[in-house]
Amino acid sequence: MSCLSTERVVAGPEVSATDGRVEWAPARSLWIGGMTLAALGLGPVFVTPGAVALFLVTSGVTLCLGHSIGLHRLVIHRSFEAPLWLERALAWLGTLVGMAGPLGMVRLHDTRDWAQRQSACHDLHAHRAPAWKDAWWQMHCRLVLARPPRFLPEPRLREDRVLRWLEATWMLQQVPLGAAFFLIGGMPWLVWGIAVRVAVSVTGHWAVGHVTHRRGPQGWAVDGTAVQGHDLPAAALITFGEAWHGNHHAWPGSARLGVEKGQADPGWWVLVALRRIGLVRGLREPRHLTPREGLRRIGAGAPIPQGVATARPASRTS
């Protein structure tokens, strides 16, 4: 199998995206397992209107500004430009989601993306396992490839002292936040502001990824790849646009994920607002990008979405 490299993942002919074993990751498993047990056991006991409101607000801020905009669209894909202080602040908010540190998120994302771009990849990277097994794999285990590629992040990532500090302390970042919540609102705020939020965010991230790599509507396909992206319209608002995963597979460098007419993308709306006040610039859309090799529109005579007409998809490959 020919293993193509991506921007940060370097793969030679000896590398394999399929040959590997799934191992239990103790620290990761105990982290999310502990948060989930605390959420299930203590959440119903300490539920109050204020605690639920805190959960909703902090989840929205960390998932939208932190995960979707900060880590995914900026740190990973560089789909827009922001001053360094804002990038670090957004990365901190993304770290508070509780999935991993910023550098760990880049590595996990890019390795999975590299694997999915091959002609075949391991079931873990493809989300092919049944839901219960895939949930265990994705949240409690790690894939150890027998012949892995090299991960080479650019200097601006690996040499950034703030990102390295966040990476080394990503679990501990919940401590000062939890202390503040406890001082203000007692146990209800601590449980719902930390444990319930982290458990729901991480589990929700897995659930959306599981579905959008297996089934659902598609506006685009990328021929010659092991995994296709699908859309999950029902989750567009609560994922702040991340559920338009078929669009993202087609245009990974786009800051706008809801590229079709009528596709709600709250993350994009926030970016447009930030651009208006001068905090971000250079927002990239499909019309600014070169189409991926093998990209084609789904459906006979399917129209090109508004704003994409200047970027012609490549013809279908055999």
ZIGIWO-V161389 format. One line per field, one symbol per residue. ss: DSSP state (H for helix, E for strand, - for the rest). burial: + if it has 9 or more other ideal C-beta (glycine too) atoms within 8 Angstrom, else -. A space follows every 10 residues. Layout:
# ZIGIWO-V161389
ss=???
burial=???
This chain:
# ZIGIWO-V161389
ss=--------EE ---------E EEEE-HHHHH HHHHHHHHHH HH------HH HHHHHHHHHH HHHHHHHHHH HHHHHH---- EE-HHHHHHH HHHHH----- -HHHHHHHHH HHHHHHH--- --HHHH---- HHHHHHHHHH EEEEE----E E---HHHH-- HHHHHHHH-- --HHHHHHHH HHHHHHHHHH HHHHHHHHHH HHHHHHHHHH HH-------E EE-------- E-HHH----- ---EHHHHHH ---------- -----HHHHH HHHHHH---E E----HHH-- ----EEE--- ---------- --------
burial=--+--+-+++ +---+++--+ -+--+--++- +++-++-+++ -++--++--+ ++-++--+++ ++++++++++ +++++++-++ -+---+++++ ++++++++-- ++++++++++ ++++++++-- ++-++++-+- ---+++++++ +-+++--++- +-+---+--+ -+++-++-++ --++--++-- ++--+--+++ ++++++++++ ++++++++++ ++++-+-+++ -++-++++++ ++--++--++ ++++++++++ ++-+++++++ --+-++++-+ ++-++----+ --+++++-+- ++-+++---- ----+--+-- +-++----
